[in-house]
Amino acid sequence: MSSYSLGSVTVSRVGFGAMQLPGPGVFGPPRDRDAALAVLRRAVELGVEHIDTAQAYGPDVANELIKTALFPYPDNLALVSKVGVRRDASGDWLPADDPAQLRQDIEENLRSLGVERLTAVNLRLNEGARPDQRFDDQLAVMVKAREDGLIGGIGLSGVTREHLLYAVGQTDIVCVQNQLNVVDRASMPVLEECYARGMAFVPFFPLGSAFGPNNAVLGSRQVVQAAQRLGHTPAQVALAWMLSLRPNVLLIPGTSSVRHLEENLAVSGIELDQQAQDELADAA
């Protein structure tokens, strides 16, 4: 399956994540602004229909680049953002999940992207948060934004299966964005719950963390061996494995390089054989 539903729209299963477009640590302007703009334009040329971003990326950098490169947007382009976090002056990530902050952040995303409505917005939960009255209040803000026409659908990010089950008891949820990759499978129960409910699952850090050196995925012995045997890059093998998990997986690999972008998007045509599947079953 080459596409899947993301709320009320259908998108190709390999999209683009804008996190790597700002400077190092997702902070400040890009090293090469022209290159960042070229990546976005090439992504759309190659059929990307789903771009994931956030006002906190930069902050205020990724959205500005997206608007500069792509506005007016193609009719089939789904823009998805995230609320619940912010950056301070030194680049630290801080919670910004009070109801008033959530609404303000949604409106800031709309302003910076130059749109009246986002396809979906993910509510990012802080680690260790529990379903409680605070979660109810946060969901209420998201529901009101949807009712007001600011967002097409509500997503969740950084959640457990318990969060998801609680949330769907309150309102419709269109997607979940959690960390998942070939060596970090803690969110598999969430993926399976999404699949059972016909809901998109959008893994972040599919190739490992974007913050500092991380060779857990691309340096995995099983990933490297499968890539060498099949004639693909380790990144392509790791991404293809994720696409093979379930048809509701929507990838958003990020990059600031056109070459890496083209390699990432090529995974939609890669099928892993049974030997590769067996090799990657216990990758570490």
N, C-alpha and C positions, 0 to 999 in steps of 0.2 A: 504494500500500500504506500503510495507516494505522497498522500495528503491525509489530513485528519482535521476534525472540527476543533475550533478554538472559540467556544461560545457560539455565536450566531454566524460565524464565518468559517470557511475551510481554507487551510493554508498548507503549503508544501511542508514536508516533515523536517527539512533542514532549513533553519532560519539563521539569524545573525544576532549575536549579543554585543551590545555597544560598550561593555565594561572596559575593554582594552583600548578604546580610542583616546581617552585622556592620557595625561602623563603618568609616570611611574607611580605605582600604588593607587592608581585610579584617582590621581590628584593633580590638579593643575592642567594647563594646556598640553596638547600633544607635542611630542618631539618634532613631528613633521606634519603640520596642518594640512598641506596639500595631499600628502599620502593618506591621511585619515579620511578626507573627503573622497578621494579616489576609491578607497575600499568600500565606502557606502554606495557610491554610484555603481561600482562593479557588482556589488551584491545584488542590487535590483536588476541590473542587466542580465544576470545569470539566473534570475527567477526567484530570488528570495521574496517571500510574502509576509514574513513575520520578523519584526525587529524588536528586541527587548532592550529597554533602557531604564534610566532612573534619573531624577533630578540630582540625586546625591553623587552621581558619577561625574567627578570633576572637583567640586560640585559645579553644576550649571554648564558643564562643558559638553558632555555627550549629546544632550538634547539640542544644544546650539549647532553642533556639527551636523546632526541629522537634518535639522531644518535647512541649514545652508546648502547641504548637498542635494536634498531630495524634494524640497517644497517647490511647487505644489505636488503633493504625494500621489503616486499611482492609486487608482481606485481600489485595487486589490491588496494594498499594503496594510497589514495589521500592526498597529503600534501598541505595545504593551509596556507598562511602567510598574514601578514598585514604590510603596510608601511604608513608613515605619522606621526609617533610619535617616540620619543626616550626618554631615561632616562638620567638624570644627575647624578653626583657623590653621591648626597643625596637621589636619588630615585624618584625625581619629574618627572612627565610626561611633556614633552615639544614637541611642534610641530617640525616636521622635514619633511616639505612638499614642499620645493623648488624642482624643477625638478631634479637638480643634486643629491640632497639628496635621492630622491625616487629611482633613478636608483642605487645609491650606496647601498641602503638598500636592494633592490632586490638581488643584487649580493652578499651581505653579508649573506643573508638567504640561498642562494644556496651553498655558501662556507661552512657555519656552519652545514648545513644538509647533505652535501656531495652529492648533486644532480646537474644535469645540467638543470633541468626544474621542476618548481612547477606546480601543477594542476591548481591553481589560486592564485592570490594575491589581497587582498582587499586594496583599497585606502581609508584610514581613513581621513575624513574631520574634521576640527576643528569646534566646535560649533559656529553657527552663520554665517558660510561661505555661500556665495551666488554663484550661477552659473555665472561665469564671465570669463574674459580672463585668470585669474590665474587657474581656474578650467580647461579651455581648455588646458593650458600648462601641467597641471598635467595629464590629460587624454592622452595627446600626448606621455608622457613618458611611460605610461602603454601600449599604443598601440605599441610603438617601442619595448618595452620589449617582447611583444607577437610576433611581427614580427621577432624578433631576436631569437625566440625559448626559451626564458628564462621562460616564463609563458604560461600556456595553456589557461587561461581565465582571464578576468578582473572583479574584484568585487568591491563593494563600501561598506563603513561602516560609520555609524553615519550620514545617509543622510535622507533628506525629500523626499516626493514624487516628489517635484519640481526638486530636484537634479537628481533623477532617470530618469524622463522624459527628462530632458536636456541631460543626459549622453547617453541614448539610441538613441538620435538623432545624436550623434557623432560616436558611435561605439557599438559593441556587449558587453553586460554586462551579466555575467553568474550567479551572485549571489549578494545578499545584506545581510550585517551583521549589524543588529541594535539591540538595547535593546528592549526586549519584554518579558513580563511574565504575570501571571494571575492578578497581581495588577497594572501593568504598561502597558497600551495598546495603548500608544500614536503612536506607529508605525503600528497599524493595517491598515491604508490606504496604507502604503508602502508594507505590506504583500499582500494585495489584488491586488495591481498593479503587483507585482511579479508573483502572481498566474495567473493573466490574461495573462501574457506574457510567462508562462511556465518557470519561472526563480526561482531558489532556494532562499529561505529566511532562513537565519541562525541566530536565536536569541542569543544574548549574555546576560549574567546575567539571565538565565531562572529561577534561584532560588533566585534571588536577588543579590546585589552587592557583589563582592569578597573582597571589601575593608572594613574591620571592621565589627562590628555587624550589621546584617540586618535581622530582623525577619518579614519584611513586607509580604513576600511570605509564608515562612514556618510557620509563626505564624498567618496567616490569619484564622479567625474563620471558614470560609467556607471550606478552604482547610483542616484544621484539622478535622472538622466534617466529611467530605467526606472520608478522609483517615481512620478514626476510623470505619466508617460504612462498608467500602469495604475491610478492612484488609490490607491496603497498608500503606507505609510511606507517610507523607505529600509531601516529595520531589517527590516520584513516581506519586502521584496524580497531582502535579503541572506540571510535565513533560508530563504526559499522556494527560493532557488538551491541552498542546501546540501541541502535535502530532495530536490531533483531530481537530485543527483549519482548516488546509488545508494540502493536500498531499505534497505540496512543502516545508514544514517546515523540515529543517534538524537540529537536536539538536546536540550541542557540550558541554554537561555538563562536568565540570572539577572537579577533585578531586585528592587528594594525598593518598587516601585510597583504597585498593583493595576491601574492603567490600562495600564501597559507590559506587565504580565503578560498581560492580556486581548488586547492587540495581538499579543504573541508567540505565544500559543496559537492565534490565528486563522490563522496561516500554514499550518496543516494543510489548510485549504480553499482555498489560493491555488495556482494553476497558472500558471507563467510561459509566455507565448507564445514562439514561435520568435524573434521580434524581440528580446525581452528576453534570451533565451538567447544570441543572437548578440552583443548589446551587452555582456553580462557575460563573454563568453568571454575577453576580455583586459582586464578591469577592473583599474584601478590607481589 
